[in-house]
């Protein structure tokens, strides 16, 4: 006699549970869609800003650069990939920087990169490679505190006194650096370094990483962040 009420209550409990689960799933889907929408807006704003500030100032060859007697700024990256082979990003930037020097467009070159660890020194690697490519060592200045693109560009002006730059890196990266320079009232052009053919997955990773970096750029500029390290002014060679 008592089994009938239990059997009738059980389906109602299951239905209520399913309805509650459905509401939770709808809420979670809404949150995910909201995050995607906000992220998409941030990407569009950052990309639009970068495009407007850099589209007329980034060039594929030194001959296209309009500046004369500017300061070259080479943005750092690791010399080697995880498996030990030479990093094609590094190689391309060094080749472009050497061509820039030989063109007579710059009076000296700042190599700016990461040197937080004892046995990891991007500026030293860049200097050594540029010397091999024919750039005089006395015309190369190391910036050991270029921990990110924003820091490198900011320090080029406020530590090294450069108010006219030709920035060297791969296309997407150099456009962001020129945008930063424009906001910091630095007269800047970009020289697009060559990029060796890469796999589709590597290209996708680089694209996603650059979108995130551009969103961070907007935050750094609007919040007027300062680099982690500043210090005393360092004169550039004449």
Beta strands, then each sheet from edge to edge (+ up, - down):
strand 1: 58-59
strand 2: 70-75
strand 3: 106-112
strand 4: 140-143
strand 5: 164-169
strand 6: 187-192
sheet 1: 1+ 6+ 5+ 2+ 3+ 4+
end
